[in-house]
């Protein structure tokens, strides 16, 4: 009986460690997502600013 309990305790410890690693991974992904979102909006703002100013025809790619 004590072997079973010890096995379960060890399994529980390992699962807790795995959860901690997953939580760190999740936080990392959240930070990356936030940074990517900020960069997207920065580039979108820059694009809109350039569009508003107007580009010479020879520099436009959508000719």
C-alpha positions as CSV (number, residue, x, y, z in Angstrom):
1,X,0.0,0.0,0.0
2,X,2.8,2.5,0.8
3,X,4.4,1.8,-2.6
4,X,1.2,2.8,-4.3
5,X,1.0,6.0,-2.2
6,X,4.6,6.8,-2.9
7,X,4.1,6.2,-6.6
8,X,1.1,8.6,-6.6
9,X,3.0,11.2,-4.7
10,X,5.9,11.0,-7.2
11,X,3.5,11.2,-10.1
12,X,1.8,14.2,-8.5
13,X,5.2,16.0,-8.0
14,X,6.0,15.4,-11.7
15,X,2.6,16.6,-12.8
16,X,3.0,19.8,-10.7
17,X,6.4,20.4,-12.3
18,X,4.9,19.9,-15.8
19,X,2.1,22.3,-14.9
20,X,4.7,24.9,-13.8
21,X,6.6,24.5,-17.1
22,X,3.4,24.9,-19.1
23,X,2.5,28.0,-17.1
24,X,5.9,29.5,-18.0
25,X,5.4,28.5,-21.6
26,X,2.0,30.2,-21.6
27,X,3.3,33.4,-20.1
28,X,6.1,33.4,-22.7
29,X,3.5,33.0,-25.5
30,X,1.4,35.8,-24.1
31,X,4.4,38.1,-24.1
32,X,5.3,37.2,-27.6
33,X,1.7,37.7,-28.7
34,X,1.6,41.1,-27.1
35,X,4.9,42.1,-28.7
36,X,3.7,40.9,-32.1
37,X,0.5,42.8,-31.7
38,X,2.3,46.0,-30.8
39,X,4.6,45.6,-33.8
40,X,1.6,44.9,-36.1
41,X,-0.1,48.1,-35.0
42,X,3.1,50.1,-35.3
43,X,3.6,48.9,-38.8
44,X,-0.1,49.5,-39.7
45,X,0.2,53.0,-38.4
46,X,3.3,53.6,-40.4
47,X,1.7,52.2,-43.5
48,X,-1.4,54.4,-43.1
49,X,0.9,57.4,-42.6
50,X,2.7,56.7,-45.8
51,X,-0.5,56.1,-47.7
52,X,-1.9,59.4,-46.4
53,X,1.1,61.3,-47.6
54,X,0.9,59.5,-50.9
55,X,3.8,57.8,-52.6
56,X,5.1,58.7,-56.1
57,X,3.8,56.3,-58.7
58,X,7.2,54.9,-59.5
59,X,7.6,53.7,-55.9
60,X,4.2,52.0,-55.6
61,X,4.3,48.3,-55.8
62,X,0.6,47.9,-56.7
63,X,1.0,49.5,-60.2
